[in-house]
Amino acid sequence: MKLEAVVVPVSDVDRAKQFYKGLGWREDADLLVDEAFHVIQMTPPGSACSIHFGIGLAPAPPGSIAGLLLAVPDIEAARAELVERGAGVSEVFHDAGGGLAVRADPATHAPGPDPERRSYASYATFADPDGNTWVLQELTTRLPGR
């Protein structure tokens, strides 16, 4: 099995479409079936997984998705590109405890990339206009078996 798409709940389909297109994401489909069902599929550059948003897709309230991970080979370059494209991206941070997973509590975040630049250990975050949050995670070498 492969994860194909994740539904991201939004309040304004056109605004969401413009936001994600502005980030450089590819528009794969815009299917307007009727007033009660509209699906847009977009894919981040280099990703095999897409997002779906629209009308009539899921009962989740807009902005209720948190912590979707986007793996990037260079956290600082990815952050700079998103900022250039107009996204409000946090500063780069790492886990103050030395972990390899982002924690939700900002009190556990230390400024800057991981001091050893370990794979999986440096992050930045941003949100779409509805407040769905995304995490950039620097991934240079995958864990064994991946």
N, C-alpha and C positions, 0 to 999 in steps of 0.2 A: 504494500500500500504506500502511496505517496500523497502527502498533503497537497491538494490542488488549489483550494481557495479558502479564504477566511472572510466571513461576512463582517463588515464594519458598519455599525449603525450610525446613520447621519440624519440630520434634520432637513437639510437642503441639498438635494442631489446635484444641482448645477454648481453650487458653491464648492461642494466636495470634489466634483469632477475637475473644476478649475484649479483647486488646490493641488491635487495629486498630479495633474498634468504639468502644473508649474514646477513640481519637484523633478520632472523629467520622466515620470512613469508612463509606460506605454498603455494607450487605450486599446483594449482588445475587443470590447463589445459594448454597445449601447442599445439595449433591447427594450423598447417601449411596447409592451403587450397591450395594455389598456391603462386607464387612470389609476387603477389599483395595483398594477404590477409593472415595475420598471427596474431593470437590472443593468448596472454598469460594471464591467470587469476591467481592472487596471493591474499592471504588473510592474514592480520595481525593476530597474535595470539589472540584468544578470540573474534575476530570480526565476525559479521554476514554479513558484507559488504566487498566486494572484490574490487580489482582494475583490470582493463584490460589495456593492452598496446600491441603494435605490429605494424603491417603495414596495412594500409587501413581502420583504425577504425574511425578516426575523422580528420577534417581539421585543428584543433588547432595546432599551432606551438609547437615543443618540448620546455618544460620548462615553458609553459604558465599557468600552474595550480598553484595557490597560496593559502595557508592557509587551506589545508585539515586538519581536526582535528582528532587526535587520543586520545581518553579518556584513562587515565591511573590512577590506584588507588594510586600510589606513584610516584610523578614527579621525585624525586631524584634517585630512583631505576631504573625507566624507562630510564632516561637519562644515567645513568651509564652503563646499559646494552647495549644501542645503541652505546655509545662511545667504549665500549669493543668490539663490533662487527664491529668497523671501521667507524661509521658514524660521520660526523662533526656536533655535536650538540651544540647549543648555551648554555650558562650558563642559569640556571633557573632564571626567572624573574616574576614580577607581575605588574599589572597596577598601576602606581604611583597615579592615581586618585581614586583608591579603587574599580574600576569596576570589573565585573565578565565576561568580554569578552575581548579577546586579540585585541589590536588595531594594525593596520599596522604600524603606526609611531613609530619607535624605541625611539623617544624622550619621549614617554609616558610610557616607560618601566622602572621599578625600579628593582635593583638587588635583587636576592634571591626570595625564595617562599613568598607567601602572608604572612604577619606577623601573621595573625590569623589562617592561614592554612585553610581558607574557601574553600569549594568545588567550582570548576570552576575558581579559582582565581590565580593559579600558572601555568606557561608555560615554554616551551623550544621549540626551532625550529631546523629543519634540512632540507636539500635539497637533492634530488637525483642527479645523475651525470648531468642531463640536466637542473637542476635548479628549478624543481617543488618543491614547499615548503610544508612542513608539520609542524603542531603545535601539540605538546604534551600538553594536558590540564589535570591537576589533577582533578579527579572527584571522590569524596568519598561519597557524598550523592546527589542523583538526586533532581532536583527541583520538587515541587508537580505536580502530574499528569503525570510524566514521568515514 
